[in-house]
């Protein structure tokens, strides 16, 4: 495993969490940044967060597929894992996406994208998935990440590296964004 590849992945993947911590901890500074003419073209601050979200997911996807490509020596298929790993990966991705979608359905765009921190009245929700988890969207995302790497890289020794890194990043985010 290349130390440079790991460092590049760690830096790129950290940008999302650092940005969201900034938004949640310093919403006035974020709103001021959103008022800059170039950024204001995107829309109100919630729209800017939504755009950042899409950008970070694109970065995450490029990092994950790039890792997969690099670590597999340029051969993405056939998948290396046994059927149980691929099956478990599919279950994790499906369950994780179900949780994340449930959060979006409960909170809507404004609620998901820090609307309560950015001046919107977002009612507190206690229904599923919040009945069981404090951060269901983060849990869902982490489940999906683990599932992807079970499918794409298991049983190779590097299969655990990025899911573990992302688990740590999301745990830090859940702690500091609350």
Order of alpha helices (4+ residues) and beta strands (2+ residues): alpha-alpha-alpha-alpha-alpha-alpha-alpha
